[in-house]
Amino acid sequence: LHVYYFSEFELTKNDNADSYLVFYGIDTVAEIFVDGEKIGFVENMFHKHEFCINKLACGKHEIVVHILPSALYAQSFDIPSSCRSMKYNADTTVIRKAPYMFGWDIMPRIVSAGIWKPVTIEKIKEDEIREVHFATMSIDKEKETAVIRFCMQAELSEDIAQDYTVKIKGVCGDSEFST
């Protein structure tokens, strides 16, 4: 059974820069289309999925979500020889979907599909330095050196800080330092 969800959304001038279409819960295997063009494919029920839409023009847009049958999709994967499941009963070994849907001893097999959490359009926040703290840890007057501790709290658009460089420059009277 293939399931299709249709909707429209509108982008204004303020919306289309750095905007993402965010799915907080798609169960489970799906193709995402905006204005007839495929913008993504998902196969994990447990993750938020984001798709960049900043190249779309202002105005109305159509979105279509095509949910594919996860049990049939699971059959396209080879089952490892170490797996004790049979080919047509091994969905949970290759699909990231709630395992109880494939039947447990306390309930029947009911493999659902659909959008089960909100879908939103969100702007990705710009990277921002929130707080900066310096503390002098020690001073050696003879060598004219000091050890300074530097702490910074930043809010980043990505989960991992990459490609960033922090440069520090200090001036006090005729003295100056930089790192």
Disulfide bonds with the S-S distance in Angstrom:
none
